[in-house]
Amino acid sequence: MPGAGKSTVGKLLAKIFARTFLDTDDEIVRRNGVEIATIFEIEGEDGFRQREVGVIDELTRQSGIVLATGGGAILRAENRQVLAERGVVVYLCANIDVLVQRTTQDSGKRKKRPLLDNIDVRERLVSLLAIREPLYNQIAHLKVDANMTTRSRFVQKLAADIAEFIAKRDVAEKLQPQKSNPTSNT
């Protein structure tokens, strides 16, 4: 969700894991030379989401990255599939009060969030969460409480949780029966 801390937490995790941090929204802005609000204005949300699909597909093919996606990326089935298959998806779950506070405290950032511009932010966030939360839960490998006050301790714990998840997943994959090759004579 907007204000959950995706970019902030992502940058800190990238440092911990010695990875490159990428943000899909920043990449879309860089590639198009205009702010997201301008894309929304000209092409609408659907045009923006289509651009987002291409960027997410391309970026998730890279290794050694921590990727922050826009909160609405989850709306497209293509995004859900590639995110779940190609990485570890972390759902930063924050309550509405925290999201409202974070999205309204920085007016410069608010202008970069066209879905929250010139409306009742609380009402809009409640509406977005009702649509998005089931989708976040559907693909999240880890769901964490992002109502943090001590960011460094939160990120250290999250990094440990991610490392543990990856280790368990790697062990589980090694324990899977090998597919037999029907053309083999052994």
ROZA-968157 format. One line per field, with one value per residue (C-alpha): x, y, z; chain. Coordinates in steps of 0.2 Angstrom, whole numbers, plus 5000, padded with zeros to 4 digits. Example, Ala and Ser with C-alpha at 12.3 -4.5 7.8 and 13.67 -1.06 7.14 Angstrom:
2
east [5062 / 5068]
north [4978 / 4995]
up [5039 / 5036]
ch [A / A]
This chain:
186
east [5000 / 5006 / 5015 / 5019 / 5038 / 5042 / 5056 / 5063 / 5063 / 5069 / 5084 / 5089 / 5087 / 5097 / 5111 / 5110 / 5110 / 5123 / 5110 / 5105 / 5089 / 5077 / 5060 / 5047 / 5040 / 5057 / 5061 / 5045 / 5049 / 5067 / 5062 / 5048 / 5055 / 5039 / 5032 / 5019 / 5006 / 5008 / 5007 / 4990 / 4984 / 4988 / 4985 / 4975 / 4978 / 4977 / 4990 / 5002 / 4998 / 5003 / 5019 / 5022 / 5019 / 5033 / 5045 / 5041 / 5043 / 5060 / 5067 / 5061 / 5072 / 5088 / 5097 / 5104 / 5091 / 5078 / 5063 / 5050 / 5034 / 5020 / 5006 / 4994 / 5006 / 4997 / 4981 / 4988 / 4989 / 5005 / 5013 / 5007 / 5013 / 5031 / 5033 / 5028 / 5038 / 5054 / 5057 / 5052 / 5037 / 5036 / 5019 / 5022 / 5006 / 5002 / 4986 / 4976 / 4981 / 4999 / 4996 / 4986 / 5000 / 5014 / 5005 / 5000 / 5015 / 5026 / 5016 / 5030 / 5028 / 5009 / 5010 / 5019 / 5004 / 4990 / 4978 / 4979 / 4978 / 4964 / 4953 / 4950 / 4966 / 4959 / 4943 / 4954 / 4966 / 4952 / 4945 / 4962 / 4966 / 4949 / 4953 / 4972 / 4974 / 4967 / 4979 / 4994 / 4990 / 4988 / 5006 / 5016 / 5029 / 5031 / 5018 / 5026 / 5019 / 5025 / 5018 / 5036 / 5043 / 5061 / 5066 / 5083 / 5077 / 5062 / 5073 / 5086 / 5072 / 5064 / 5081 / 5083 / 5065 / 5069 / 5085 / 5076 / 5063 / 5075 / 5085 / 5069 / 5064 / 5081 / 5080 / 5063 / 5068 / 5082 / 5071 / 5059 / 5060 / 5070 / 5060 / 5065 / 5071 / 5060 / 5074 / 5087 / 5093 / 5099]
north [5000 / 5018 / 5023 / 5005 / 5009 / 4999 / 5010 / 5014 / 4996 / 4990 / 5001 / 4995 / 4977 / 4980 / 4986 / 4972 / 4959 / 4968 / 4969 / 4983 / 4992 / 4995 / 5004 / 5001 / 5018 / 5026 / 5015 / 5020 / 5038 / 5036 / 5027 / 5039 / 5055 / 5061 / 5059 / 5045 / 5058 / 5064 / 5046 / 5044 / 5061 / 5056 / 5037 / 5034 / 5021 / 5007 / 5015 / 5016 / 4998 / 4992 / 5001 / 4994 / 4976 / 4977 / 4985 / 4972 / 4958 / 4964 / 4969 / 4952 / 4943 / 4951 / 4943 / 4951 / 4965 / 4971 / 4977 / 4989 / 4989 / 5002 / 4996 / 4994 / 4982 / 4968 / 4971 / 4963 / 4944 / 4945 / 4954 / 4943 / 4928 / 4934 / 4942 / 4926 / 4914 / 4925 / 4932 / 4932 / 4943 / 4953 / 4961 / 4976 / 4977 / 4993 / 4999 / 5013 / 5026 / 5023 / 5024 / 5040 / 5048 / 5043 / 5047 / 5065 / 5070 / 5074 / 5085 / 5083 / 5064 / 5065 / 5074 / 5058 / 5048 / 5052 / 5039 / 5050 / 5067 / 5079 / 5066 / 5060 / 5050 / 5039 / 5035 / 5031 / 5020 / 5010 / 5007 / 5002 / 4991 / 4982 / 4978 / 4974 / 4965 / 4948 / 4949 / 4954 / 4939 / 4928 / 4929 / 4935 / 4923 / 4934 / 4946 / 4958 / 4971 / 4987 / 4998 / 5000 / 5014 / 5007 / 5005 / 4997 / 4983 / 4980 / 4978 / 4967 / 4955 / 4956 / 4952 / 4937 / 4931 / 4932 / 4923 / 4909 / 4908 / 4907 / 4893 / 4883 / 4885 / 4879 / 4864 / 4860 / 4861 / 4850 / 4837 / 4837 / 4820 / 4823 / 4821 / 4806 / 4807 / 4795 / 4794 / 4789 / 4771 / 4772]
up [5000 / 4998 / 5014 / 5019 / 5018 / 5002 / 4996 / 5013 / 5019 / 5002 / 5002 / 5019 / 5014 / 4999 / 5010 / 5022 / 5008 / 4997 / 4983 / 4971 / 4975 / 4961 / 4962 / 4948 / 4949 / 4948 / 4933 / 4924 / 4927 / 4921 / 4905 / 4901 / 4906 / 4915 / 4932 / 4935 / 4938 / 4920 / 4913 / 4923 / 4916 / 4898 / 4898 / 4913 / 4926 / 4914 / 4903 / 4918 / 4924 / 4906 / 4907 / 4925 / 4918 / 4906 / 4919 / 4932 / 4920 / 4914 / 4932 / 4940 / 4927 / 4935 / 4950 / 4965 / 4967 / 4980 / 4971 / 4977 / 4967 / 4967 / 4978 / 4964 / 4954 / 4962 / 4952 / 4937 / 4936 / 4926 / 4940 / 4953 / 4944 / 4940 / 4957 / 4966 / 4954 / 4953 / 4970 / 4988 / 4990 / 5006 / 5011 / 5022 / 5031 / 5040 / 5048 / 5040 / 5053 / 5049 / 5030 / 5031 / 5042 / 5030 / 5014 / 5020 / 5030 / 5014 / 5002 / 4989 / 4989 / 4989 / 4972 / 4965 / 4971 / 4958 / 4966 / 4982 / 4974 / 4979 / 4988 / 5006 / 5008 / 5022 / 5012 / 4997 / 5007 / 5015 / 4997 / 4990 / 5004 / 5002 / 4984 / 4986 / 5003 / 4997 / 4982 / 4993 / 5004 / 4989 / 4984 / 4999 / 5005 / 5021 / 5029 / 5041 / 5052 / 5045 / 5059 / 5065 / 5075 / 5076 / 5058 / 5060 / 5072 / 5061 / 5045 / 5054 / 5059 / 5042 / 5034 / 5046 / 5041 / 5023 / 5025 / 5034 / 5021 / 5007 / 5017 / 5020 / 5002 / 4995 / 5006 / 5001 / 4983 / 4985 / 4993 / 4978 / 4968 / 4952 / 4936 / 4927 / 4909 / 4899 / 4885 / 4897 / 4897 / 4915]
ch [A / A / A / A / A / A / A / A / A / A / A / A / A / A / A / A / A / A / A / A / A / A / A / A / A / A / A / A / A / A / A / A / A / A / A / A / A / A / A / A / A / A / A / A / A / A / A / A / A / A / A / A / A / A / A / A / A / A / A / A / A / A / A / A / A / A / A / A / A / A / A / A / A / A / A / A / A / A / A / A / A / A / A / A / A / A / A / A / A / A / A / A / A / A / A / A / A / A / A / A / A / A / A / A / A / A / A / A / A / A / A / A / A / A / A / A / A / A / A / A / A / A / A / A / A / A / A / A / A / A / A / A / A / A / A / A / A / A / A / A / A / A / A / A / A / A / A / A / A / A / A / A / A / A / A / A / A / A / A / A / A / A / A / A / A / A / A / A / A / A / A / A / A / A / A / A / A / A / A / A / A / A / A / A / A / A]
